[in-house]
Amino acid sequence: MKKYQKLLLIAVILIALTGCTQVIDPKTGQVMTEKIISIGDKWNFGEQGWFSALIVWPIAQLLNFFAARVGALAAIFIVTILIKLLTLKLSIQATVQQQKMQEIGPAQQRIEEKYRGRDDEQAKMQKANELQQLFKKHNINPLGALGGAFLQIPIMIAMYQAVMRAEQIINGNVFGQPLSGTPLDGFKTGNAVYIGIFVLMALFQFLSMFLPQYLTKKKMKSYQKQSQPKSANTMMYTSLVMIVVLALRWGVGMSLYWMVTAFTQLIQTLYIQNKYSDHK
């Protein structure tokens, strides 16, 4: 099952990426002038990929609309929260399913160990039946945990491109500092605004990734003797390091986006833990 889940996720990412247009000039490392989305630009499906036209363009114009009125920082907050609200129901369902999968981890592991090394058809059928009964007992749909990822990955890619291309964000500023600068510039010049945004982004990323795991472990007595698989922790640490390293050279506008996204994800996690803590 895990193998097919990974293949499905990869397929979703590839489908989204095939609809994206190339927006960065490889010579300058900046967004191509013709790819910048400004207020008043006409929507034209024929001049851009379907993904850009149907998803990126509307989000970029929302960013432009709010940024022109309340500033770039508030615009990123508002648009991110609006998108979170639109996808909240599916995200909650997926998160609850993920938590349930974590909670039955020890029981699932015992079944896996019970049939380890047994490759005959009868053993495979018995193992599948026991896993099915375990999922049924705890009202778990193994594919349900992927629902949020199917929706969130394309939206994440779209929001990423929208922040890069929205003219009001590109030329915006936060606390008097232009969003065109990078955190690396901030560390070189001692710019407190850039450094602060980068540190908060890294902190919220860490909390949004590891808090769900910590809260689930805290609730489960069975985790006193069972540890999270090292591979899962390694993957999360690797993802965190990649984001932090890449963010050093991103424009601060992108760091703001990742900071706000991680912050809203953190709030969503706390909300789900509080409201759905008695789902078992």
N, C-alpha and C positions, 0 to 999 in steps of 0.2 A: 504493500500500500504506500509506504513512504516513497518508493521509487516512482510510482505513478504521480504522487503529489508533486514531487520535484519537477517531473516532466511537464505537468500541467502549468505550474508556475512559470517555468522557462518559456512555455508556449505563449502565455499571456504577455510576458515581457517582450518577446520577439514580435508579437502582433502589434503591440503598442509602438515599439521602436521602428517598425517598418512604415508606420504612418507619420513618423517625425521627419522634419526637414532639417537639413544641415544649416545651423545658424551661426556657428563660430568660424570666423576667418582664420585659417591655420597660420597665416603669416603674422597677423597682429594679435591673435588670441582674444579678440574682441568680437562682439556680436556684429554681424554684417549690417550695414546701414539699411539695406532693403528688407531686412528681416525684423527690424524694430517695429513694434505695434504701437501706434499713437492714437490718441483720441481723434475721432473723425475719419479714421481710415475705414474704407469700405470693405465689407466682408466679401471675399472672393475665393470660392472653393477651388477654382481651376488653377490658381497660382500657388497653391500650397498643398501639402499632403492632407489626406482626410483627417488624420488625428489632429494636426495643427489647426485645420479649419473648424472642426466640430468641437474641439475641447480646449486647445491652447488659446485660440483667439478670444473666445468669450471670457475666459479667466483673466487674460491679460487686460482686456478692456474693463473688467470689474476692478482690477488693480489700478488702472489708470483713473477710473471714475472716482474711487475713494481717495486715492493719493492726491488728486488735484484739490480735494476738499479738506482732508484731515491729515495729510502727510503720508509718507511712504511706510513708516513703521506701523501706524494705525491701520493703513490699508491692508498690509500683509496680515495683521491680526484679524481684521474683519473678514477678509476673504477666506482665510484658513478656517476660521470658526464656522462660517456659512457652509463651507464644504463638509466640515466635520458633522454639522447638524444634519445635512442631507444624507450622509452615509452612516449616521449614528446607529440606527436600528440594526443594520447588517453587521456593523462593527461589533456591537454588543453581542449579537448571536455568535459571531465567530470567536470572540474573546472568551465567552463563557464555555464554548466547546473546547477551546484550547486549554482552559483551566481544568476542565473535567479530564481531558486527556493527560494532563500532568498529574492529576490526583490519582488516576488509576494506573499510573506508571509502574509502581511496585507490583501490582497484581498482574499487569500485562507482562512484566519482566519475568515473573514466576512461570507464566504459561510458556513464554519463549524458552526458558531454561528447561522446562519439563520435556519439551519436544526437541531440544537441541541434539543434532546428530541423527535424528530420525527422518529419513527421506522417503519412506514408503508412503503410498497414497492414503492408507488408513490413518497414519499419524498426521498427515497434512490435513485431512478432513476433520479429525478430532480437534486439532489445534485451531483451525478456522472456526469450528463450531463453538469452542470455548471462548475465543475472542469475540465472536458475534454475541454470545450470551452476556459477556462482560459489558460490551458496549450497550446492549439492550437494557441491562440492569441499571446502568447509570444514565440512560437516555442520551447516548452519544451517537452522533453521526460523524464518522471519521473525516468525511469530506466537508462537513460543516465548518470546520476550522479554516478551510481555504477560502470561504466566501468573502471574508474581509480582504484577504490578499488579492483575490481576483479584481476587486474593485479598487483597492487602495494603490496598487502598483501603477496602473495607468494614470490615476489621478495624481500620484506623486510625480510621475514623469511629466505630466501636463503642467502641474504647478511649477515644477523646476524650470521648464521652458518659458512659462508665462512670466515668471519673475525675471528671467534673463532678458526677455524681449519687451516687456512693458516700458514704454518711454518714460513714464512718470517715476518708475522705480530706478531705471538706469540713471536718470538725471536728478534723482531725489537725494535727500540728505536726512541724517538722523543726528539730533543734538548738534546741528551745525556742521557735521562731517559728511562729505560726499560718499554715496554708496558705491562709487566706482573704485574706491580703494580696497585693499585686501587686508586681512588680519596680519599677514606677513609684513606688509608695510607698517602696520601698527606696532608690531614688535620692534621693527628697525628704528622707528622714529619715536617710540614711547607714547603713541596715541592711545590714551586711556579708553576712549569710546570704542575703537576697533578691538582693543584687547579685551575689554569688558564683554562685548558682544560675543567674541570668540569663546571666552571662558564659560559664559552662560550657555552658549550653544552646546559645548562639549559636556557640561554638567547635566543639562536637561536630556541630552541624548543618552548619557549613561543611565540616568534615573528611569527614563521611559523604557529602556531595554531590560534593565535588571530588576526594577521594582515589582513587576508582575510575578516574576519567578520567586522573589523573596517573600512576597505576601502569600503566595500559594504554599510555599514551604512552611511558613509560619503557622498556617491553618492546619496543616496535616501532621498528625502525630506519627504517621507511617514514615514521614521523611526524616524522623530522628535517626533512623537506621538506613535510610536510602538516600543516596546523593544524586544530584543531577548529572546526567551523562556528560563526560568531559567534552565530547564532540560538540554538544549544544553550547556550552560555555565558550569553547574555542571559537565557534562561528560568530557568536555575539561580540566577543572581544575583537575579532578580526574586522567585523563590520564597523565597530566603533572606531578603531584605529584608522581604517580607510577613510571614513567620513571626516575625522579630525585632520588627517594629513591633507586630503583634498581641499578641505575648507580653508587651509592656510593661504591658498592661492586664488580662491574664489573671491568675487566681489563681495563686499560686506552685505549687500542686499540678499545674496544667497545664504549667508550665515544667519541673517535675520529670519529668513524663511525656515531654515532648519531648526533654529531656536524656537520659533513660534510653533512649528509643527510638533516638535518634541514636547513642548510645554502643554499643548492641547492634548496630546496623547497621554501625558502624565495625568492630567485632570480627568480624562476619560477613564483611565485605569482605576483611579481612586473612586470615581463614581460607580463603576461596575462592581468593584470590590465591596463597596458599601451597600449598594442596592441589591446585588445578586449573591451576597455572601452565604445565603441559606438555600442555594439552589440544589444542594445535594439531597 
